[in-house]
Structures are given as structure tokens and as C-alpha cells.
Amino acid sequence: MENQRAHKYYCTRCDRYLYGETTAFLATAVNYHATAYHPTDCSSWTSSGIILSKQYEGATGPLPEYVVPYVNAERRVPTITEEDQAMLSQAGIKW
């Protein structure tokens, strides 16, 4: 089944791969990536056009899993200064 395999596109500027479950999803992801990070690059890929790119590497293995947790690693409460408290109280927020 196609959606169990990852389609890969290599971004030469960022030196990393972009993945998609289908070529349509990959084309959309590459377009968003190009618009956000490389506005001078092509950002009008289609599902049938992206497979013609040199950076497209086809359907390989399963989609990679996100293994790095997105959390505050320090696990400490940030210090709130008196200036911060004054700003928060102006907005009606009690600290």
C-alpha cells in the first residue's frame, strides 16, 4: 500500500530530507518548505511533477518517526521579575 511508504525529497540548501506519505502530500510539504525557507526557489510542485525532480528519491521505507521530544529540557520555572508581574497585572493576569 502506498501510504505505508515514505516518499523522499532532498533539500540541498538545508541538507535534509522531506518526507510524505504520497507524492501529493510530499509536493505540498516541499512547497510549504520552499515558501517558508527558500522564497526564491520553485514552490509550485505537483504530485506528478515532483517525481521528475533530481532531488526526489522515490518511495523507500516507512515514514520516519519523530524521536526527539519537544519539551522544556531544563524543567525549571522561569524567573518572573517585578516588571513581568506589572505587565501581567496590566493585562489582568494574576501570577
C-alpha positions in Angstrom: 0.0 0.0 0.0 1.4 3.4 -1.0 0.6 5.3 2.2 2.8 3.0 4.3 5.9 4.0 2.4 7.7 7.4 2.6 8.4 9.4 -0.5 11.6 11.4 0.0 12.8 14.8 -1.4 16.3 16.1 -0.6 16.6 19.8 0.1 20.1 20.7 -1.0 20.0 24.0 0.8 19.1 22.6 4.2 21.0 19.3 3.7 18.0 17.3 4.9 15.1 15.1 3.6 11.5 16.0 3.5 9.0 13.1 3.6 5.5 12.5 2.5 3.0 9.5 2.6 2.0 10.2 -1.0 3.5 12.3 -3.8 0.7 14.8 -3.4 1.5 15.2 0.3 5.2 15.4 -0.4 4.7 18.1 -3.1 2.6 20.1 -0.6 5.3 19.8 2.1 8.0 20.8 -0.3 6.0 23.8 -1.5 5.5 25.0 2.1 9.1 24.4 2.9 10.3 26.3 -0.1 7.9 29.2 0.6 9.0 29.5 4.2 12.7 28.9 4.0 13.7 29.5 0.3 11.4 32.0 -1.2 13.4 32.3 -4.4 13.1 28.6 -5.1 10.4 26.8 -7.0 7.3 26.3 -4.9 4.8 25.0 -7.3 5.4 21.3 -7.3 2.6 19.0 -8.2 2.2 15.3 -7.4 3.1 14.3 -11.0 5.9 16.9 -11.3 7.8 16.3 -8.1 8.8 12.7 -9.2 10.7 14.3 -12.2 13.0 16.2 -9.9 16.6 15.1 -9.3 16.0 15.5 -5.6 13.1 13.1 -5.5 14.2 9.6 -4.3 11.0 7.6 -4.6 9.1 5.5 -2.1 11.5 4.0 0.3 10.8 2.5 3.7 8.2 3.6 6.3 7.9 7.2 7.4 10.5 8.2 10.0 9.3 8.6 13.5 9.8 11.8 15.5 12.1 10.5 18.3 13.3 13.8 19.9 10.8 15.0 22.5 9.6 18.6 22.2 9.7 19.7 25.9 11.5 22.1 28.1 14.6 20.1 29.0 15.5 22.3 31.9 12.3 21.6 33.8 12.6 24.7 35.8 10.1 27.5 36.3 11.3 30.7 34.6 12.0 33.6 36.9 9.3 36.3 36.9 10.6 39.8 37.7 8.6 42.6 39.1 8.5 44.2 35.7 7.0 41.0 34.3 4.4 40.9 37.1 3.5 44.6 36.4 3.0 43.8 32.7 0.9 40.7 33.5 -1.2 42.7 36.0 -2.0 45.3 33.4 -3.4 42.5 31.2 -5.4 41.3 34.1 -3.3 38.1 34.6 -2.5 37.1 38.2 0.8 35.4 38.8 
